[in-house]
Amino acid sequence: MNIIDIIIAIIYGIVEGISEWLPISSTGHLIILDRFVSFQNIGENFFELFMVVIQLGAIFAVILSFFNKLFPFGKNKSKEEKKTIWKTWLLIIIACIPAAVLGLLFDDILDQYLYNEITVSITLIIYGILFIVLEYFNSKKEFKINDVKDFTWKTALIIGGAQVLSLIPGTSRSGVTILAALLIGCNRSSSCEFSFYLSIPVMFGASFLKLIKFFSNGNILTINEIAILLTGCIVSFAISVLVVKFLLKFIKNNDFKPFGIYRIALGVLLIVIFLL
């Protein structure tokens, strides 16, 4: 087992846990991180697997944080509560269909042509500007939808359609779904919450697909690679639990403009660095 690789896996887990839930693009940050911090004793195929499967830790953090709202079974839940939960799951499925279909069709093409630093830099800036502009107009706006319970299938489909854009690195899955929700009148809390919910099937599906491709190509996991994968997942889980709680608390009294500013600053900085 390589200690340096384990330390690097911890760094990746921290970055994944922070950037997955804040609207700043986890994939973008991991691509950038790879430019400056690289594993020593792993192959390219495993690294591609690691970059996706590390998200599993972050997913379990959401499941833990919202377990009571998403688990429809239990004697303590009324029929109305169970009905609401099943409705929420139906909306999640509806919202995930567009990205799931296009992701399956264009996964390899996106990996080949768009997973690069320039794409990440540009999308960081574009969506950073969108967050600032939207929040400027939202400052005097009264939101029509204040709870996920009030979402309809049309609301879910619009947000799910926007989620397709997150297939482009640097966009941020949470960022683009939150933007779409805000645009159609959802408040910040419900926008974040539904974005978290959407991550569960999307990220499970992406991880499952990568695992199938990895093993179907005749690859196997070494002891060192298993240790790296587990380390990254565990760290991303622990950090994600904290970040999810932070974001839900933060948006009660703040808007998303700080994240927009961060995205623009980081995008500009990266363009300068890569051009030099």
Wavefront OBJ file of the C-alpha trace (Angstrom):
o trace
v 0.000 0.000 0.000
v 1.433 3.371 -1.054
v 1.119 5.990 1.711
v 1.539 8.898 -0.706
v -1.374 7.667 -2.799
v -3.522 7.334 0.341
v -2.723 10.932 1.301
v -3.622 12.054 -2.222
v -6.891 10.081 -1.977
v -7.670 12.003 1.229
v -7.077 15.288 -0.607
v -9.368 14.183 -3.434
v -12.009 13.120 -0.901
v -11.917 16.535 0.763
v -12.241 18.355 -2.564
v -15.086 16.050 -3.672
v -16.943 16.440 -0.365
v -16.789 20.235 -0.541
v -17.347 20.835 -4.238
v -20.039 18.206 -4.867
v -22.711 20.080 -2.915
v -21.655 23.684 -3.298
v -22.602 24.975 -6.789
v -18.970 25.165 -7.930
v -18.517 21.870 -9.871
v -16.922 18.847 -8.248
v -15.820 17.311 -11.564
v -14.239 20.590 -12.555
v -12.311 20.829 -9.305
v -11.147 17.208 -9.533
v -9.909 17.754 -13.102
v -8.030 20.837 -11.944
v -6.656 18.991 -8.910
v -5.300 16.262 -11.179
v -3.278 18.910 -12.998
v -1.346 19.698 -9.819
v -1.650 16.558 -7.639
v -1.294 13.134 -9.271
v -1.326 9.578 -7.940
v 1.938 7.659 -8.206
v 1.049 3.994 -8.641
v -2.296 3.692 -10.417
v -3.310 3.231 -14.026
v -5.354 5.564 -16.208
v -8.369 3.220 -16.241
v -8.524 3.104 -12.454
v -8.131 6.877 -12.186
v -11.150 7.393 -14.461
v -13.081 4.991 -12.225
v -11.894 6.731 -9.057
v -12.985 10.172 -10.312
v -16.591 8.943 -10.539
v -16.914 6.314 -7.796
v -15.495 8.681 -5.157
v -18.922 10.328 -5.375
v -20.483 7.346 -3.601
v -19.281 8.655 -0.259
v -20.941 11.989 -0.949
v -24.206 10.244 -1.898
v -24.401 8.365 1.395
v -23.996 11.686 3.186
v -27.183 12.947 1.492
v -29.022 9.710 2.271
v -28.028 10.084 5.927
v -28.952 13.778 6.057
v -32.389 13.320 4.479
v -33.163 9.754 5.502
v -36.380 10.647 7.305
v -37.678 12.616 4.319
v -36.759 9.957 1.759
v -37.473 6.654 3.534
v -41.163 5.820 2.961
v -41.387 2.926 5.397
v -41.800 2.862 9.150
v -44.641 2.580 11.629
v -44.184 6.155 12.810
v -45.069 7.612 9.397
v -48.663 8.443 8.542
v -50.264 7.492 5.228
v -50.040 11.121 4.142
v -46.334 11.269 4.910
v -45.693 8.050 3.002
v -47.708 9.343 0.065
v -45.639 12.532 0.014
v -42.384 10.575 0.066
v -43.472 8.301 -2.796
v -44.507 11.372 -4.765
v -41.059 12.883 -4.165
v -39.376 9.720 -5.471
v -41.576 9.810 -8.569
v -40.510 13.410 -9.194
v -36.854 12.423 -8.706
v -37.186 9.664 -11.303
v -38.886 12.024 -13.776
v -36.161 14.629 -13.299
v -33.352 12.101 -13.789
v -34.554 10.625 -17.085
v -33.122 13.296 -19.464
v -29.586 13.236 -18.014
v -29.607 9.442 -17.688
v -30.506 8.921 -21.351
v -28.063 11.475 -22.746
v -25.351 10.431 -20.311
v -25.519 6.839 -21.535
v -25.460 7.937 -25.171
v -22.644 10.480 -24.987
v -20.531 9.429 -21.982
v -17.470 8.435 -24.025
v -17.702 11.481 -26.314
v -17.913 13.848 -23.350
v -14.920 12.152 -21.712
v -12.876 12.476 -24.879
v -13.619 16.060 -25.924
v -14.829 18.048 -22.920
v -12.911 16.757 -19.892
v -10.206 19.423 -20.005
v -9.143 22.531 -18.138
v -10.320 25.091 -20.713
v -13.872 23.692 -20.758
v -13.935 23.770 -16.962
v -12.641 27.352 -16.835
v -15.207 28.650 -19.325
v -18.180 26.928 -17.703
v -17.083 28.100 -14.252
v -17.210 31.693 -15.487
v -20.472 31.389 -17.460
v -22.475 29.888 -14.623
v -20.844 32.185 -12.107
v -22.211 35.142 -14.076
v -25.630 33.488 -14.292
v -25.773 33.040 -10.507
v -24.933 36.704 -9.883
v -27.424 37.998 -12.490
v -30.222 35.702 -11.320
v -29.716 36.541 -7.657
v -29.747 40.254 -8.533
v -33.243 39.862 -9.993
v -34.294 37.525 -7.174
v -33.400 40.061 -4.487
v -36.845 41.679 -4.772
v -38.745 38.610 -5.932
v -41.229 36.562 -3.931
v -40.815 32.839 -4.524
v -43.874 30.832 -5.583
v -42.636 27.430 -4.340
v -41.230 27.143 -0.832
v -41.198 23.387 -0.241
v -40.333 20.276 -2.254
v -43.792 18.985 -1.322
v -45.227 21.623 -3.656
v -43.191 20.509 -6.679
v -45.135 19.163 -9.660
v -44.037 16.802 -12.437
v -43.530 19.875 -14.668
v -41.234 21.435 -12.056
v -39.245 18.206 -11.853
v -39.015 17.840 -15.632
v -37.717 21.388 -16.109
v -35.065 20.921 -13.425
v -34.200 17.509 -14.865
v -33.865 18.996 -18.339
v -31.427 21.568 -16.998
v -29.464 18.787 -15.305
v -28.420 17.582 -18.775
v -26.095 20.605 -18.954
v -24.155 19.219 -15.980
v -22.716 16.557 -18.302
v -20.337 19.331 -19.385
v -17.436 19.497 -16.869
v -17.276 22.659 -14.797
v -21.021 23.279 -15.011
v -21.879 21.737 -11.605
v -24.834 19.380 -11.327
v -26.009 21.043 -8.133
v -25.372 24.481 -9.614
v -27.381 24.058 -12.804
v -30.312 22.332 -11.075
v -30.436 25.054 -8.411
v -30.355 27.727 -11.121
v -33.217 26.062 -12.978
v -35.264 25.738 -9.789
v -34.702 29.393 -8.908
v -35.689 30.463 -12.428
v -39.100 28.773 -12.167
v -39.882 30.261 -8.763
v -38.546 27.780 -6.185
v -36.945 29.284 -3.109
v -33.304 28.584 -2.266
v -33.970 25.920 0.380
v -36.274 23.796 -1.772
v -33.966 24.265 -4.780
v -31.003 22.924 -2.803
v -32.967 20.104 -1.235
v -34.319 18.788 -4.537
v -30.868 19.121 -6.093
v -29.510 16.921 -3.299
v -32.243 14.364 -3.928
v -31.437 14.199 -7.643
v -27.840 13.334 -6.850
v -28.787 9.931 -5.440
v -29.908 8.082 -8.599
v -27.669 10.135 -10.908
v -24.454 9.475 -9.008
v -25.320 5.875 -8.191
v -26.019 5.309 -11.879
v -22.803 7.005 -13.007
v -20.729 4.981 -10.532
v -22.438 1.723 -11.520
v -21.810 2.440 -15.211
v -18.133 3.170 -14.617
v -17.719 -0.019 -12.586
v -19.323 -2.110 -15.339
v -17.068 -0.540 -17.988
v -13.993 -1.008 -15.804
v -14.508 -4.705 -15.126
v -15.954 -5.562 -18.563
v -12.694 -4.332 -20.090
v -10.809 -6.976 -18.131
v -9.512 -4.693 -15.387
v -9.112 -5.802 -11.780
v -8.597 -3.830 -8.584
v -5.331 -4.192 -6.710
v -5.092 -3.928 -2.914
v -3.583 -0.459 -3.296
v -6.432 0.666 -5.582
v -9.103 -0.695 -3.232
v -7.483 1.203 -0.354
v -7.383 4.395 -2.425
v -11.028 4.035 -3.452
v -12.251 3.339 0.089
v -10.206 6.209 1.501
v -11.580 8.684 -1.027
v -15.170 7.557 -0.427
v -14.926 7.656 3.373
v -13.359 11.118 3.400
v -15.860 12.494 0.870
v -18.685 11.097 3.033
v -17.429 12.772 6.213
v -16.815 16.129 4.518
v -20.132 15.984 2.640
v -22.134 15.572 5.862
v -20.646 18.843 7.123
v -21.010 20.711 3.822
v -24.669 19.747 3.303
v -25.514 21.063 6.797
v -23.483 24.225 6.148
v -25.157 25.022 2.814
v -28.710 24.522 4.108
v -27.945 26.824 7.021
v -26.084 29.367 4.872
v -28.873 29.912 2.340
v -31.438 30.704 5.019
v -29.887 34.160 5.367
v -27.748 34.459 2.233
v -27.977 34.057 -1.533
v -25.741 32.329 -4.087
v -23.802 35.393 -5.270
v -20.636 34.472 -3.281
v -20.457 31.185 -5.179
v -20.902 33.043 -8.454
v -18.021 35.350 -7.585
v -15.857 32.382 -6.605
v -16.602 30.609 -9.883
v -15.682 33.636 -11.969
v -12.466 34.300 -10.028
v -11.374 30.671 -10.231
v -12.249 30.406 -13.921
v -10.257 33.521 -14.829
v -7.307 32.399 -12.710
v -7.263 28.965 -14.359
v -7.361 30.416 -17.873
v -4.365 32.604 -17.014
v -2.475 29.658 -15.486
v -3.177 27.296 -18.397
v -2.315 29.889 -21.037
v 0.967 30.618 -19.304
l 1 2 3 4 5 6 7 8 9 10 11 12 13 14 15 16 17 18 19 20 21 22 23 24 25 26 27 28 29 30 31 32 33 34 35 36 37 38 39 40 41 42 43 44 45 46 47 48 49 50 51 52 53 54 55 56 57 58 59 60 61 62 63 64 65 66 67 68 69 70 71 72 73 74 75 76 77 78 79 80 81 82 83 84 85 86 87 88 89 90 91 92 93 94 95 96 97 98 99 100 101 102 103 104 105 106 107 108 109 110 111 112 113 114 115 116 117 118 119 120 121 122 123 124 125 126 127 128 129 130 131 132 133 134 135 136 137 138 139 140 141 142 143 144 145 146 147 148 149 150 151 152 153 154 155 156 157 158 159 160 161 162 163 164 165 166 167 168 169 170 171 172 173 174 175 176 177 178 179 180 181 182 183 184 185 186 187 188 189 190 191 192 193 194 195 196 197 198 199 200 201 202 203 204 205 206 207 208 209 210 211 212 213 214 215 216 217 218 219 220 221 222 223 224 225 226 227 228 229 230 231 232 233 234 235 236 237 238 239 240 241 242 243 244 245 246 247 248 249 250 251 252 253 254 255 256 257 258 259 260 261 262 263 264 265 266 267 268 269 270 271 272 273 274 275 276
